[in-house]
């Protein structure tokens, strides 16, 4: 598939690299795609990878991954363009952190989650919240964490969630580890887990962990 990853930080580069390994064509999107760390990444990733502006990245893909920081997400998606995002699946892995320096980080407050806000601003885009509750290394390789643990997802489009589930399976998530929380309002509870994840990483001293769901 042709997939664009918006955001060139560690989350975006980790996801993009794994997608290239899986033989997808990937464009990493940035406000300034000529930044040295991006050009180095493209050279290392090989012929299936390239970089472009947010709009160029969105235009070339059928699936768009939002891996921008939560405070920059709306501006980045507006730069990508409503027309370029229309009809496409958008996987939102971002968290709406308002103060990254706080411990645990302070989350943006309001009636809507970031995932819901994206869906409201871009109604023709099929938004699926996923993977925001784990570290980048666990996103693309769940076997880093032993035992049973889960990846949540939420979105209004069943077809879009099926496509995202397919990508998660490619990353190595077992079918029974993917937990569907229903429509996009499920993003609220997913985003509320982020402060817990950050505090756990400090307590444990690493990010190779995840949450499991035990049920009868």
Protein Blocks (a to p, Z undefined) as FASTA:
>chain_A
ZZddedjbfklmmmmmmmmmnopacddddfblmbfklmmmmmmnommbccddfklmmmmp
mbdcdfbdfklmmmmmmmnopklmgopacddfbdcdfblmbccddddedjbdfklmmmmm
mmmbccddehklpcfklmmomklpgcjdddddddfblklmmmmmmmmmmnopafklpcce
bjfklmmmmmmmmmmmmmmmmmnopabdcdddddZZ
